[in-house]
């Protein structure tokens, strides 16, 4: 007789919830961090000033830092 594995036959439906403010903040932070990194890369190829690199680097570091803190807090 073959028995079905209950762990494989059980269907788990995730809870439906709307988009929260934290979800939007996380998406915006990712967008800002990626955009600043891209601008920094383009600035490197164009030979921009040190100030441009510092500003882009600080924005990227701040965005990533806040994302890390948020990720650790949600654990």
C-alpha positions as CSV (number, residue, x, y, z in Angstrom):
1,X,0.0,0.0,0.0
2,X,1.4,3.4,-1.0
3,X,0.9,6.2,1.5
4,X,1.0,9.8,0.4
5,X,3.5,12.0,2.2
6,X,1.4,14.6,4.0
7,X,4.2,17.2,3.9
8,X,4.0,17.1,0.1
9,X,0.3,17.0,-0.3
10,X,-0.6,19.8,2.1
11,X,-1.1,23.1,0.4
12,X,0.0,26.2,2.3
13,X,-1.6,29.4,1.2
14,X,0.4,32.5,2.2
15,X,-1.3,35.2,4.0
16,X,-2.6,37.9,1.8
17,X,-1.5,41.4,2.8
18,X,-1.1,44.7,1.2
19,X,2.0,46.6,0.5
20,X,3.3,48.1,3.7
21,X,5.2,51.3,4.2
22,X,8.3,49.3,5.0
23,X,8.0,47.5,1.6
24,X,8.0,50.8,-0.2
25,X,10.9,52.2,1.8
26,X,12.9,49.0,1.0
27,X,12.2,49.3,-2.7
28,X,13.2,53.0,-2.7
29,X,16.4,52.3,-0.8
30,X,17.4,49.6,-3.3
31,X,16.7,51.9,-6.2
32,X,18.7,54.8,-4.6
33,X,21.6,52.5,-3.8
34,X,21.7,51.0,-7.3
35,X,21.3,54.3,-9.0
36,X,24.1,55.9,-6.9
37,X,26.4,53.0,-7.8
38,X,25.6,53.3,-11.5
39,X,26.2,57.0,-11.4
40,X,29.5,56.4,-9.6
41,X,30.5,53.9,-12.3
42,X,29.6,56.3,-15.1
43,X,31.5,59.1,-13.3
44,X,34.6,56.9,-13.2
45,X,34.5,56.4,-17.0
46,X,33.9,60.1,-17.6
47,X,36.7,61.2,-15.3
48,X,34.5,63.1,-12.8
49,X,35.8,64.9,-9.8
50,X,36.5,63.4,-6.4
51,X,33.5,65.1,-4.9
52,X,31.2,63.3,-7.3
53,X,32.6,60.0,-6.3
54,X,32.5,60.8,-2.6
55,X,28.8,61.9,-2.8
56,X,27.8,58.8,-4.8
57,X,29.8,56.5,-2.5
58,X,28.2,58.0,0.6
59,X,24.7,57.7,-0.8
60,X,25.4,54.1,-1.8
61,X,26.9,53.3,1.6
62,X,24.0,54.9,3.5
63,X,21.4,53.1,1.4
64,X,23.1,49.7,1.9
65,X,23.6,50.4,5.6
66,X,20.0,51.1,6.2
67,X,19.0,48.0,4.2
68,X,21.3,45.9,6.3
69,X,19.9,47.3,9.5
70,X,16.3,46.7,8.3
71,X,17.2,43.2,7.3
72,X,18.7,42.4,10.7
73,X,15.8,44.0,12.5
74,X,13.2,41.9,10.6
75,X,14.9,38.6,11.5
